[in-house]
Amino acid sequence: MEKDESKKYEEKEDNKSELTEENKKESNNQDDPVNQIKELEDKVTRTLAEMENQRRRFEKEKDDAFDYGGFTFARESLSLIDNFDRAKQSLENDDTIKNSDVLKKILEHLDIVKKDLISIFKKNNIEEIVAINKKLDPNLHQAMLEIEDENKEPGTIVQEIQKGYTMKERLLRPSLVAVSKKTEKKAEKTSKKEEK
């Protein structure tokens, strides 16, 4: 037992001596002015780099807020153009006023207001997406229908259901479109039915 206790005591003393040597080295390193200066220079350099990164981040956020601050308002305003088109179509299909001078005047006024609205959109970098006869781009278009068409290459937009818009290259609303597909021959359809 005494041997075990003496070994433990020796180990504790060895550990204490190791700790005191490490503490002396650390205190020497901390007391050394050159090391302190290097540590402070490193801290200052890191702090300056962090401040520069934060400044750049804030600058980008400010620019984005300026460029796209009205993004939500612009998206909701698109329904105005849609409503003008619907109103015009509804009036043209009304049998009671069809081919009358009143209808012509109303349609002229609706067109003037719509052109003004589109002009305001263009001044604010809101552009219409051109879709007809273009290849389907999932970043700009949303396919709603497939229409069989022998004359068009599959995946070509043949009909625009709802116009899409961008604001400074950022998508406000995708175009809702119908795309072409190859026509299936009747013989192929009947052979598939027979196989089932």
N, C-alpha and C positions, 0 to 999 in steps of 0.2 A: 503494500500500500504506500509506503513511504516513497518507494521508487516511482510509482505512478504520480504521486503528488509533486515530487521533485521534477519529473519530466514536464508536467503541466506548467510548473512555475518557470522552468527554463524557456518553454515555448512562449509563454506570455512575455517574458523579458525580451526574447528575440523579436517578437512582434512589436513591442514598444520601441525597441531600438530602430526597427525598420520604419515605423511610423514617424519617429522623430527625425530620421534622416530625410524621409520624403517631405515632411513639413519644412525642414531647413532648406531643401532644394526649392520648394514652392515659394517660401518666403524670400529666398535669394532671388528667384526669378521675378517675384513681385517687387522686390526692393530695387532691382536693377532698373535704372531710369531708361535705358535703351529699350528694354522689353516693354515697359509701360508706354513709352512713346509709340512703339510699333502697334500695341494693342489699341491705343487710342486712335491712331491713324486708320487702322482697320475698321474700327467702329464708325468713325466719321465717314469713311469711304462708303461703307454699307448704308449708312443713314442717307447720304447724299444720293446714292443710286436708288434707294427706295422712294425718296422724295421725287426724283425725276420720273420714275415709273408711275407714281400716283398722279403727278401733274399731267403726264401724257394720257392717262386713263380719264381724268376729269375733262381734258380738252376734247377727247373723242366723244365722251358722253354729252358734252355741251354741243358739239357739232351735230351729233345724231338728234338731239332734242330740237335743235334749230331746223334741221332738214326734215325730220319726220314727226315733229310735234303735233301736226294736224292730221296724222295718219288715220286715226279712228274717225275723226270728223269727215275726212275725205271719203272713207269707205261707206259711211252711212249716207253721205250725200249722193252716192251713185244711184240710190233708189229714186231720186228725183228724175234723173234721165229715163229710168225704166218706166216711171209713172207717166212721163210725157208721151213716151211711145205707146203705152197702153191706152191712154186717153185718146190719142190720135186714132188708133186702130178702132177703138170703140165708137168714136164719132163717125168714122168712115163706114162702119158696118150698120149704123142706125138707119133703118129704112125711112123713117119719118122726115129726116132732114137730108137725105142723100141727094146729091147734085143740086143743092141750093146755094145761093150766094152767102147765106149765113154760115154754112159749113165751111165754105172756102175762106171766109174771113177768120173764123175761129182757128182753122188749121194754119193759116198764115201767122197768126199771133202766137200759136203754140210753137211753131218753127222758130220764130224770132227769139222767144224766151229760151228755147233749147239751145240755139246757137250761142246766145250770150252765156249760158251756163257752161257749155263746152269750152268757150273762150276763156272763162275764168279758170276752169280746170287746167287748160293748157298753160296758162300763166303760172300756175302752181305746180307745173311738171307732172300733171296727171294725164297720162296718154292712154288711148284705146289700144287694145291688143288686136292686131290684124290676124284673123284666123282662117278665113275661107281660102281653100286650095293650098293650105300649108300642111306640113306634116305635124301630127299630134306631138306636142311637147308637154309632158306631164308637169313641168314647172310652170306652164302658162295656161294649159287647157285641161278641162275635165270632160272626159267622154261620157255622154249620157245615153247615146244610141249608136247602133251600128246599122248602116244602110247598105244594101247590096248595090254595087255599082261596077259594071264591067269597064267603064271608061277611066276610072280613077284607080290609082295604086292603093292597095290596102293601107289603112292608117292615115289617109288623107282626109282633111276636114271638108265636109261637103255642106254642112248646115251649121249656123250659129244660133243657138237657142237663147243665150243671154251673153251680152258683150262683157268682156273682161277688161280690166284696167291695171296699169302700173303707175307707181309714183316714184320717180327718180330711180328707175331700175328695180324697185321693190314691188312685189306683187300685192295689189290691193284686193283684187278679186279675179279668180280664174274665169276664162271663157267657158261657158257650158256649150258643148258642141256635139254634133253627130259625125261619126267617121265612116269612111267607106270600108267595105269588105268585099271579098270576091263572092260572086254568086255561085251557089251550089247548083249543080245540074240536077235535073229531076231524076235522071237515071241513078245518080249517086245516092239521092235521098231514098229512092225506092229500094235500092240494094241494101242500104243500111237498115231499113225497116224490116226487110226480109231476114237479115242476119239475126235480128233480135228475136 
